[in-house]
Amino acid sequence: MTRTVYCKKYQKELPGLVMPPYPGDKGRDIFENVSAQAWQDWQKQQVMLINEKHLSMASPDDRKYLTEQMDRFLSNQDFETASGYVAPDAD
C-alpha cells in the first residue's frame, strides 16, 4: 500500500516518498510533509538552477543557496527559476 502525506506544496493528500531524501530533521520533515510528486518537481527545478547558474555541489555556498531555494519551492514561496525557462502552461 502506498504511503500518503498531506503535501505542503500542493495542499492535498498525495503519495509520499519511499524514504527521507536527507539525513536528520530536514529529511524527516520532507518525508512527512512533501509528496513524491513535489519532490520530483523540485529535483527538475534544481537541475535547471544547477545548470544555468553553473553551481557546484562541492561549494558550501552553492549548496546553501540550493537548500534555501528548495525550502522556498516546497513552501510555495517565491523561488528563483532558470531565466530562459518558460513553464508549459504559460501561454
Sequence and secondary structure as in RCSB ss.txt:
>XXXX:A:sequence
MTRTVYCKKYQKELPGLVMPPYPGDKGRDIFENVSAQAWQDWQKQQVMLINEKHLSMASPDDRKYLTEQMDRFLS
NQDFETASGYVAPDAD
>XXXX:A:secstr
   EEEETTTTEEEEB SS SSSHHHHHHHHHH BHHHHHHHHHHHHHHHHHHT  TT HHHHHHHHHHHHHHHT
T      TT   TT  
